């Protein structure tokens, strides 16, 4: 007689072992050549919805694993259609390499790699990108440079006037 407590006790380590065996390097692995899964997009910023499209099998489990951490198991039901789709919503803070393993009970198990990236914070690239050119950034740079030069000349003149004997010839002798 098998007790349900023992099944629960041993199922988590066995599921983790199965995931570890399936998560070898490579973008896609299949137990059966008729099974396939693709991810769109393969790489995107946090907050993106990743769409997985599969065919040739109907998975019931989705294991999500970030880097070397342990997988998180999710029960899924992508429906009876072939091909099927399953979506995963990423969040800001999920940045890194991820592996999604789709497991069909007594059938195919396929692992697909996808990346969640940081959003761009490069202001200079954004200004120099293929966007329509505007004179505003150049005008701004010209104004900052002009105000800097005028302010520097003003301060130089004020400081020069404040020094006693600023224009008088000096001799090496002291009185």
Residue pairs with C-beta under 8 A, 6 or more apart in sequence:
15 61
15 63
15 71
15 73
16 70
16 71
18 103
18 109
19 63
19 65
19 71
19 101
22 29
22 101
22 103
22 109
22 110
22 111
23 65
23 71
23 99
23 101
23 111
24 111
26 111
26 113
27 42
27 112
27 113
28 36
28 37
28 38
28 110
28 111
28 112
29 109
29 110
29 111
30 36
30 108
30 109
30 110
31 107
31 108
31 109
31 110
32 56
32 57
32 107
32 108
34 56
34 57
34 108
35 54
35 55
35 56
35 57
35 104
35 107
35 108
35 110
36 54
36 55
36 56
36 110
37 52
37 53
37 54
37 100
37 102
37 110
37 112
38 52
38 53
38 54
38 112
39 50
39 51
39 52
39 100
39 112
39 113
39 114
40 50
40 51
40 53
41 48
41 50
41 114
42 113
42 114
42 115
43 114
43 115
43 116
43 117
44 50
44 90
44 115
44 116
44 117
45 92
45 116
45 117
45 118
45 119
45 120
46 90
46 91
46 92
46 93
46 94
46 95
46 116
46 117
46 118
46 119
47 90
47 91
47 92
47 119
48 90
48 116
49 87
49 88
49 89
49 90
50 87
50 88
50 89
50 90
50 100
50 114
51 85
51 86
51 87
52 85
52 86
52 87
52 88
52 100
52 102
52 112
53 83
53 84
53 85
54 78
54 83
54 84
54 85
54 86
54 102
54 110
55 82
55 83
55 84
56 82
56 108
57 102
57 104
57 107
57 108
57 110
58 78
58 79
58 80
58 82
58 84
58 104
58 107
59 76
59 78
59 86
59 102
59 103
59 104
59 108
60 75
60 76
60 77
60 103
60 104
60 105
61 73
61 74
61 75
61 76
61 102
61 103
61 105
62 73
62 74
62 75
62 76
62 86
62 88
62 100
62 101
62 102
62 103
63 71
63 72
63 73
63 74
63 99
63 100
63 101
63 103
64 71
64 72
64 74
64 88
64 98
64 99
64 100
64 101
65 71
65 72
65 98
65 99
65 101
66 94
66 96
66 97
66 98
67 96
67 97
67 98
71 99
71 101
76 86
76 102
78 84
78 85
78 86
86 102
88 100
90 116
92 119
94 116
95 116
95 117
95 118
96 115
96 116
97 113
97 114
97 115
98 113
98 114
98 115
98 116
99 111
99 112
99 113
99 114
100 111
100 112
100 114
101 109
101 110
101 111
101 112
102 108
102 109
102 110
102 111
102 112
103 109
120 126
127 137
160 166
